[in-house]
Amino acid sequence: MMGLAPYGESKYAPTILDNLIDLKEDGCFRLNLDYFDYCAGLKMTNGRFDALFGGPARSPREPLMNEMAAVRGIPVIDQFDYILGQGGRGEYAQFAHDSHWNAAGHQWAAEALLEYLKQNPEICDAPAVSSEL
């Protein structure tokens, strides 16, 4: 449900509680798997989920996240551009069966973050960032 958390607004809470999750008083819950495809397919959600929320899931590369961060003054590091700049391909950073980062993806993310912090030392309260880990 992380992707449905619209930065402090609870506009999806009623839809989630009415359709996706049976939440008990003690904190236990039952997830309605009719809206999900990860048990049998290659996607996390299915068409029923898309219909419930008014359309298909956004592409991870859509600018919405960047726009929301910019409005709040939060810097964004584009990992994909960094990987391409290093001569890699985006799929090399992910496991073949899903889009989670593998070891190479985590390495590239760490390098991109270190490079960004070196170029923007004012972000850190600590002294200048060293390349020594």
N, C-alpha and C positions, 0 to 999 in steps of 0.2 A: 504494500500500500504506500510505500515511500514516494513513488512517483505521483501520487494523488494529493500530496501535502502541499497546498498552494501558499507556502510561505506565511503561515500564521492565520490564514483564513480557513474556517471550517466549513466551506460551502459544500464539500462532498461528504461530510460526516453522515447526514441523514441517508443519502443514497447507499453508502457503504454499510451502515447499520441495518438498513431495511432490506438489503439485497445480498450482500456478500458475507457478512459476519453475524453469527448468532453469539452475542457477547453476554456472558453470565455475570452475575454480581460478584462472584469470587475471582473474576479475571479470566476464567477459562473461556474458550471460544470454539466455535465450529465454523469452518470456512466452507462456503457454498462453492463446490468445485465445478458447478455448471458454467461458471464464467471464466474458467481457467483451462489452459491447454497443455501445461507443462508436464502433466502425467502421461499424455499420449501423443503429444505433438512436439514441434520444434519451437513453439512460441510460448511465452508466459501466459498470455490471455487469448481469448477467442473473439469471434464476431459478436457474441452475446454481450460480452464485456464492452466492446466498442459501442454497441447500440445503447447500452445503459448510460455511458458517459458522453454520448453525442458524437462519436466519430472514432476513427482509428487512433492508435497511440502515435504520438509525435516521434519523429526521427530524433535520435540523440544529438544529431548535428544541427537541429533547428535552432535559430537564434533566440528563442524565448528565454532560455536560462541566462544567456549572455546579456540580454536586454534587462532582465530583472536584476542581475548583479550590477550592471552599470548604473542603474537608477539608484542603487543603494551604496554606490562607491566601492563595490567589492571587486578586486581584480580577478580576472579569469585567465587561466593558462590553458591554451588549446593543445591538448596532448596529441591529437591527431596530426596537427601541423608540425609539431616537434618531431614526431616519429617519421613523417615524410621528409623533413629536413635532415634527418640523420641517415637517409637512404633506406629506411625501412618501409614496410607496408602495414597498414592498420591491422590486417588479419594476423600478422605475426605477433601482435601484442595480446591476442586473445586465445582462449582455449577453443579448439575446433568445434566443440559441442554447444558452446554458449558464448556470450559476449563478455564474460568476466576476464579480467587481465590474468595472464600467465606470468611467469618470472620475468620474461623480457618486457612485458608491459609495465610491470612494477618498476623495473630498472629504468626504463625510459621516463616514466612519471617522476621518479626521484631525480633524474638528471635534469628534466625540464624545470622542476621546482627549484633545484639548486641554482640553475642558470638564472631563473627569474629573480631569486633572492639576491644573487650577486649583482644583478643589474638594478635592483631596487632595495638597497640596504636600509632605507628609511622605514621599511615595513616592519623590520625586526627591532625589538627593544635591545637585543643582544648586539655585541660588536659585530663587525663585518663578518660575513659568512666565509668559511674556509672550505676549500675543496677536499680537505682531509676529513674522512668520515670515521 
